[in-house]
Amino acid sequence: MEKQIGINPENILQVTYNLVLSQEMQRWFEMAVVPIVAAILYTTAEDDQGKDDQIYSDAYGLEMQIDNEWNAEIILLAPPNRLYAVTKNTGVTGEDTAIVSAGITDVPISSDGKPDVSEIKHPQNNWLIVGDPQNYDTDETITLKLRTAIDAGCRVIYRVSEKTIGRLASNLNGVTVSEFARIVIAITVDEPVEPGSLAEAEKLPNSDAEISVEVAKTRLQIARAQFQSVVGTTNNLRFIFAGAITAEKAVALVSNEGFDGVLLTGPSDFCTILEILGALAG
């Protein structure tokens, strides 16, 4: 007599749940280990058409070279009101290059005192840089821009320098652990060198590709320690190096020093971006 095997509907539900959960955990794990290559697209042109053409040229050059199978997450950052030159005038953030997303380097403050994030209200191209040392924003303004972007469903690259790294965790007070997944902390080491600073002690050249790995490592340790003590965890939070950098240094920082990627802050054409991308994604 053939033995009947009983099937408990609750067991099926549990198995299905475990499968979905494991798939979601695997997806998050894959995202977490993919290196970030973010690049600010600069323009030296004075007229609007020239600015658009320069940004378009770099974005289109990348579109022609990027392989969607590369193991990397690419973020292209345009000046405010120039995002369309990347996302509309080229297909670099299209379906054929799903590993690429875009955003802007700053947002204006509206007459009502609120940051205007309308330019980046997009499911994919929704990145915003806050805390850029050149903007001279106060802590209050940085927190306001970050909070507004997160509440609007956007993603944020938060730049911290030697001056601001000590206030990093307090500036993110109120951000939930789940929201950390939409924030990337960019440890900046190419801000102007001041007498008595850590950068001076390490003989760090300003905006030089031969950056001091030790400075970057020290600041990364400070940032992680802050979050661990104030927030209690660094889960979901990614840290990248921000500055002028070579492909060799990028590999060293990501492979050996615990960084999750890099933000290219100096003027870089698409060839430079591709060189670093190829080194990290290979």
Backbone torsions as a table, in degrees:
resi	resn	phi	psi	omega
1	MET	NA	129.4	-178.3
2	GLU	-71.5	133.2	-177.7
3	LYS	-78.6	131.1	177.4
4	GLN	-83.8	134.5	178.0
5	ILE	-104.1	117.7	-179.8
6	GLY	-78.4	140.0	179.4
7	ILE	-116.7	118.9	179.1
8	ASN	-88.8	118.7	-179.8
9	PRO	-54.9	-32.9	179.6
10	GLU	-66.3	-34.8	178.4
11	ASN	-67.4	-39.7	178.1
12	ILE	-61.9	-43.0	179.8
13	LEU	-62.3	-41.5	-178.8
14	GLN	-67.4	-41.8	178.8
15	VAL	-62.9	-43.1	179.0
16	THR	-62.4	-43.9	179.2
17	TYR	-61.4	-44.5	-179.3
18	ASN	-63.4	-36.6	179.3
19	LEU	-66.2	-46.6	179.4
20	VAL	-63.1	-41.9	180.0
21	LEU	-63.4	-43.3	-179.5
22	SER	-66.0	-35.9	177.7
23	GLN	-66.3	-40.2	179.2
24	GLU	-67.5	-39.9	177.8
25	MET	-65.2	-39.1	178.1
26	GLN	-64.5	-40.4	178.9
27	ARG	-62.7	-44.7	179.4
28	TRP	-65.0	-39.5	179.5
29	PHE	-62.0	-42.3	179.5
30	GLU	-63.5	-40.7	178.4
31	MET	-64.5	-39.6	-174.6
32	ALA	-67.6	-32.2	-176.1
33	VAL	-93.2	-4.8	177.5
34	VAL	-77.3	124.0	-178.9
35	PRO	-68.4	143.6	177.0
36	ILE	-92.9	132.5	170.5
37	VAL	-122.6	100.3	179.9
38	ALA	-106.0	142.4	-177.6
39	ALA	-140.6	133.4	174.1
40	ILE	-86.2	124.5	179.6
41	LEU	-89.9	107.5	-176.9
42	TYR	-90.2	157.5	173.4
43	THR	-138.7	134.8	179.3
44	THR	-103.7	-1.5	-178.6
45	ALA	-69.9	153.2	-179.6
46	GLU	-95.8	-31.5	-179.0
47	ASP	-96.0	159.5	-175.6
48	ASP	-60.9	-43.2	-178.7
49	GLN	-64.7	-39.7	178.3
50	GLY	-64.0	-39.7	177.5
51	LYS	-62.9	-45.7	179.3
52	ASP	-61.2	-43.1	-177.6
53	ASP	-63.4	-39.9	-178.3
54	GLN	-68.4	-43.2	177.9
55	ILE	-66.8	-42.3	178.0
56	TYR	-58.6	-43.9	-176.9
57	SER	-59.7	-45.4	179.5
58	ASP	-67.5	-43.6	-178.9
59	ALA	-65.3	-41.8	-180.0
60	TYR	-68.1	-38.9	176.7
61	GLY	-59.4	-39.9	176.9
62	LEU	-67.7	-41.2	179.7
63	GLU	-56.4	-39.3	-177.2
64	MET	-72.6	-17.6	-173.2
65	GLN	-113.0	-24.6	-173.2
66	ILE	-69.4	134.9	176.3
67	ASP	-102.6	123.0	-176.7
68	ASN	-64.8	-13.1	179.6
69	GLU	-89.9	-3.0	179.5
70	TRP	-63.6	144.4	-179.5
71	ASN	-87.5	75.4	-178.1
72	ALA	-162.1	157.6	171.8
73	GLU	-114.0	119.1	-174.5
74	ILE	-107.0	130.9	-179.5
75	ILE	-125.6	120.2	178.9
76	LEU	-106.2	128.6	-172.9
77	LEU	-119.5	117.4	-178.7
78	ALA	-101.7	162.0	174.0
79	PRO	-63.6	159.1	177.6
80	PRO	-55.2	141.8	-179.9
81	ASN	68.6	14.3	178.1
82	ARG	-123.8	8.7	-176.9
83	LEU	-62.1	-33.4	-178.2
84	TYR	-61.1	-27.6	179.3
85	ALA	-64.3	-22.5	177.5
86	VAL	-94.6	-50.3	-169.8
87	THR	-88.6	-24.9	-179.0
88	LYS	-102.2	-40.7	-175.4
89	ASN	-82.2	-13.8	176.4
90	THR	-133.0	170.1	177.1
91	GLY	-106.7	24.1	-174.0
92	VAL	-65.6	-24.7	176.5
93	THR	-105.7	20.4	-179.2
94	GLY	-81.5	-172.5	-175.3
95	GLU	-63.6	-31.6	-177.9
96	ASP	-75.1	-12.8	177.5
97	THR	-130.8	63.4	-174.6
98	ALA	-67.5	-14.8	-179.9
99	ILE	-81.7	-0.9	-177.2
100	VAL	-109.5	134.8	170.4
101	SER	-134.6	173.0	-173.3
102	ALA	-143.1	170.8	178.8
103	GLY	-172.0	-161.0	-176.8
104	ILE	-130.5	162.5	-174.0
105	THR	-87.1	-11.0	179.0
106	ASP	-169.8	166.2	174.8
107	VAL	-129.4	147.7	177.6
108	PRO	-77.4	158.6	173.7
109	ILE	-96.6	125.0	-178.5
110	SER	-71.6	170.8	-179.5
111	SER	-62.8	-21.5	178.8
112	ASP	-86.9	5.5	177.8
113	GLY	85.1	8.1	-178.7
114	LYS	-107.4	142.7	176.2
115	PRO	-64.0	138.6	179.5
116	ASP	-96.1	103.5	-177.7
117	VAL	-103.4	18.6	-176.3
118	SER	-61.2	-29.9	-177.8
119	GLU	-67.1	-24.6	-176.3
120	ILE	-114.9	20.6	174.3
121	LYS	-82.2	79.4	-175.8
122	HIS	-145.6	143.5	-177.6
123	PRO	-60.4	-28.8	-175.5
124	GLN	-114.7	-48.6	-174.6
125	ASN	-94.1	74.5	-169.6
126	ASN	-135.1	31.8	-178.9
127	TRP	-89.2	145.3	175.9
128	LEU	-138.2	135.4	172.2
129	ILE	-91.9	130.9	171.1
130	VAL	-124.5	156.5	177.0
131	GLY	80.3	15.2	177.6
132	ASP	-60.3	124.7	-177.8
133	PRO	-57.0	-26.7	-178.4
134	GLN	-77.3	-14.0	-179.6
135	ASN	-85.0	-21.2	179.6
136	TYR	56.3	33.7	176.7
137	ASP	-69.7	145.8	173.3
138	THR	-74.1	165.9	176.0
139	ASP	-57.7	-39.1	-179.3
140	GLU	-63.1	-41.7	180.0
141	THR	-68.7	-40.8	177.7
142	ILE	-59.7	-47.8	-179.5
143	THR	-63.9	-39.3	179.1
144	LEU	-63.7	-45.3	179.2
145	LYS	-64.1	-43.8	-179.5
146	LEU	-63.7	-47.0	-178.0
147	ARG	-64.1	-40.2	179.6
148	THR	-64.3	-42.2	179.8
149	ALA	-65.4	-45.4	-179.7
150	ILE	-63.1	-43.6	179.9
151	ASP	-63.9	-26.8	179.9
152	ALA	-87.2	3.2	179.0
153	GLY	85.2	12.4	-179.1
154	CYS	-87.3	176.2	177.4
155	ARG	-118.7	153.3	-170.2
156	VAL	-131.8	135.7	165.3
157	ILE	-104.7	114.0	-175.7
158	TYR	-101.8	108.2	179.4
159	ARG	-83.3	131.2	176.1
160	VAL	-126.8	140.6	-179.8
161	SER	-115.7	-174.8	178.7
162	GLU	-60.7	-35.0	-178.8
163	LYS	-72.0	-34.3	-171.2
164	THR	-104.6	-9.8	-173.9
165	ILE	-64.0	-27.8	179.7
166	GLY	-69.3	-17.5	-179.6
167	ARG	-108.0	10.8	-174.6
168	LEU	-58.4	-55.1	-175.6
169	ALA	-63.9	-40.6	-179.5
170	SER	-67.0	-33.3	178.2
171	ASN	-69.6	-21.5	177.8
172	LEU	-99.5	12.8	178.9
173	ASN	-60.0	130.9	-178.5
174	GLY	99.5	-15.7	175.8
175	VAL	-77.0	129.3	-176.9
176	THR	-80.0	161.6	-179.8
177	VAL	-60.6	-38.3	179.4
178	SER	-66.5	-31.0	179.1
179	GLU	-74.3	-18.4	177.4
180	PHE	-58.1	-27.6	-179.2
181	ALA	-63.2	-17.9	179.9
182	ARG	-105.9	13.9	179.4
183	ILE	-126.2	132.7	174.2
184	VAL	-118.5	128.0	179.4
185	ILE	-93.0	120.6	-179.2
186	ALA	-103.1	110.1	-179.6
187	ILE	-79.8	109.4	-174.6
188	THR	-91.0	132.5	178.3
189	VAL	-126.8	6.6	-177.0
190	ASP	-113.4	21.8	174.5
191	GLU	-71.3	163.6	-179.3
192	PRO	-52.7	133.7	-178.3
193	VAL	-80.3	128.7	-179.1
194	GLU	-114.5	151.9	179.5
195	PRO	-56.3	132.8	177.4
196	GLY	83.2	0.6	-177.9
197	SER	-80.1	164.8	177.1
198	LEU	-62.3	-38.3	179.8
199	ALA	-61.1	-40.7	179.0
200	GLU	-66.6	-40.9	-179.3
201	ALA	-61.4	-32.6	179.4
202	GLU	-90.9	4.7	-178.7
203	LYS	55.4	46.9	-179.0
204	LEU	-82.4	117.6	177.9
205	PRO	-71.3	141.0	179.3
206	ASN	-70.7	125.4	178.0
207	SER	56.0	35.1	179.8
208	ASP	-104.5	139.4	-178.7
209	ALA	-65.4	-25.9	-180.0
210	GLU	-84.5	69.7	-176.1
211	ILE	-76.3	159.4	177.6
212	SER	-84.9	116.2	178.0
213	VAL	-64.1	-33.9	-178.4
214	GLU	-63.4	-39.6	176.9
215	VAL	-61.2	-46.8	-179.6
216	ALA	-61.3	-44.3	-179.8
217	LYS	-62.2	-43.7	-178.7
218	THR	-61.7	-45.3	-178.6
219	ARG	-69.1	-33.5	175.7
220	LEU	-64.0	-42.6	178.6
221	GLN	-62.8	-40.2	178.5
222	ILE	-62.3	-46.6	-178.2
223	ALA	-62.4	-45.4	180.0
224	ARG	-64.2	-41.2	-179.3
225	ALA	-64.3	-38.2	177.9
226	GLN	-60.5	-48.9	-178.7
227	PHE	-65.0	-38.0	-179.5
228	GLN	-63.9	-38.5	-177.2
229	SER	-82.1	-37.1	-175.8
230	VAL	-89.6	-44.8	-176.4
231	VAL	-94.4	-31.3	179.0
232	GLY	98.8	-5.9	-179.3
233	THR	-162.2	156.2	170.2
234	THR	-117.9	15.1	178.8
235	ASN	-59.9	141.3	177.8
236	ASN	73.9	-6.6	-175.9
237	LEU	-99.2	130.8	-179.2
238	ARG	-110.9	143.6	-178.8
239	PHE	-119.7	130.1	178.1
240	ILE	-126.1	159.0	176.8
241	PHE	-87.8	137.6	178.5
242	ALA	-122.3	122.6	178.6
243	GLY	161.0	-177.0	173.2
244	ALA	-75.3	136.8	-170.0
245	ILE	-156.7	153.2	173.9
246	THR	-99.2	165.8	177.9
247	ALA	-61.8	-39.2	-179.9
248	GLU	-62.6	-44.9	179.0
249	LYS	-67.0	-36.2	178.9
250	ALA	-60.8	-44.3	178.8
251	VAL	-63.5	-41.4	-179.5
252	ALA	-63.5	-43.2	-178.1
253	LEU	-66.6	-40.1	-177.0
254	VAL	-80.6	-39.4	-175.6
255	SER	-78.3	-36.6	-169.7
256	ASN	-116.5	-20.0	-170.0
257	GLU	-112.3	3.7	172.5
258	GLY	88.8	8.5	176.5
259	PHE	-82.2	150.2	-179.4
260	ASP	-95.5	4.7	179.6
261	GLY	156.1	-165.6	-176.6
262	VAL	-138.7	153.2	170.7
263	LEU	-119.9	116.8	179.8
264	LEU	-83.6	112.7	-173.7
265	THR	-100.2	-19.2	179.7
266	GLY	-85.6	164.5	177.2
267	PRO	-56.1	119.1	-177.7
268	SER	-137.4	127.8	174.0
269	ASP	-83.8	176.9	-173.6
270	PHE	-67.0	-23.2	177.9
271	CYS	-67.0	-41.9	177.7
272	THR	-64.5	-44.1	179.5
273	ILE	-61.1	-42.7	-179.5
274	LEU	-65.2	-36.7	179.7
275	GLU	-62.4	-46.4	180.0
276	ILE	-70.4	-40.0	177.6
277	LEU	-60.4	-45.1	179.3
278	GLY	-62.8	-36.1	179.7
279	ALA	-68.2	-37.8	-177.7
280	LEU	-85.7	-30.8	-175.0
281	ALA	-89.9	-9.2	-177.0
282	GLY	-75.8	NA	NA
